[in-house]
Every structure is written in structure tokens, then in C-alpha cells.
């Protein structure tokens, strides 16, 4: 009499227990940061193959099973922005089609964040378009660091965790024990960020630079609101792009009697001619984080790059364990 065939069943690691479901993958934009995050979590980055065809099209394949897993994809959408954004979307889609249980896009630097509203007719709100693309690709959650505009969180209809690089920057500044400190916002829009910095640094006084932007990537600095004479001024911003705003601000602070000027930002975009401006001698130190990789050609004597890997790793751990993320920044 024939017997029904039976196959030996061995439960996969992903199906054994919830704590074994976590999978971590990296795009090509900042592999060194992703490796640091993986080390903090005590795990390896998942194997992934990416190829670019002769016509520029991208191919991605996940090299291990992610069925039933909670997948975290680390990819800052930095230069070349469109290539890295498309790579992120492709990896999300690959994980979605491979039956991942939940996909979290960890985006240390969110691209097109400055295109967050219409300032004149017939413009695109590209930050919202990027949100739509990430959601439609199959992401279930987004983790992003230091958005240019807080309202971008509302562009998503999926859970969004906004994390801040300020603890890393503030700890470093505090360790320097700078005297007569004044925290300076380079514009009115950054006052909230600068005030939060000042509060964490023993309620340091606050100053604001009033400016008028003439066109994209160009700014005219007018005057300083607050007392900076004889003080150590720390200019705080979310990013340094061409460094036009922050260098003009530094010149004005020096003219107003500031003893020394430091620049502090989470995202080192550093588009030309940022390096020549920042290394011109205006700044005692330019402090940034590694949300965006800084190539060797962009390094200069005054530049200090701090790692946010532990911060991102802790965020991923808390999201995975359904713990509070916001309590990290109280």
C-alpha cells in the first residue's frame, strides 16, 4: 500500500521567535555607517547584490530569505540623490516581493527636504512626492534623522520616527568645555533647533541671524539679533550645503565681536564651494555627523565628523522591541 510522501520540516531562523526576525541591509550610499550600526546591534549586514546596467538601470537581489522578517534598510539619499533614492525604492520593493513581514526604511538623510512647500505657482512639493514613492514601494515605517522641516512627517500615512543628531553633537560640544557660549541660529526658521541646543548646554544664551534669501543656494545676511560680543558663537543648522549661509553668518558674528565661531550641523552635504568656504579660517571647528559619507577630498583641518551609528542602532532596537523612541531625546 502506498504511503503519502512526507518531507522533513525544519523551522527557519526567522520563524523561530520574534527576536530572531530582525534583518539589516544597507544600500550603497553609506556602507561604513551601516556596518557601524550592525556592530552596535551585534549582527551582520544581510547579503545583497546590486548591479548597474550599461544604460544606467539598477538591479538588486536580496541574497537570503526575509520571509516573515522585520527588515531595516539603511540608505541616506545623498549625492547622487536620484540614484540613491531609486536604489532605496528598489530594495524596498525586493523585500516586499520576498514576503518580508515589515519593512522599515532608515533614511539618515532625507532628500528633497527643502522642497517641502510651494513658494510660487506651478512648483512641485518634491518632499511629498518622495514620501509617496517610499510608501508605494512597500515600506511600512520610516526612520529619518533631522528633517529640514518637521512637517515632512505628515506627508506619510505610515508610522514615522523622527530622530535627532543633537545628542551626539551636544555631548561633543559639552566635552570641549567652551566658555562664554552663545548658540546662534543662522535664520529665523532654525530658532527651535538652536533653542533646544542652548537648553541642553546649560541654558546658554541664544542669538539669531536675520537674513534674506535672494535665490536658491544664495543668502544675504543682514544683522544679528542678540549679544555675541566677546563670546564663543556656535552656529547650529540641520545641514551644510554650499556653506553660503553659515560662512556669511560667521563673518557677521566676527564683525559683531564674537571671540570664536564654531559651525555645527547634522548633515554634511558639502556641495561646491563649501570646502573652500569652510576652510577659509573663519571657523575654529566645523562639526558634522556621518549621516552622509564625507570623501577624503572634502576633509580639511577644521572638520570633525561624529558618528550617529549608536543612535541609529538604538533607534532600530527600540522600534523592533516596540519601545519608546522619543524618550531618547528628552
Helices and strands as residue ranges (DSSP letters): H 13-16, G 18-20, E 22-26, H 31-41, E 48-52, E 58-62, E 70-74, H 81-97, E 102-107, H 126-137, E 141-145, G 150-155, E 159-163, H 166-176, E 181-185, G 188-190, H 191-200, E 205-215, E 218-225, E 232-240, H 244-255, E 260-268, H 274-278, E 285-289, G 296-298, E 303-306, H 309-320, G 326-329
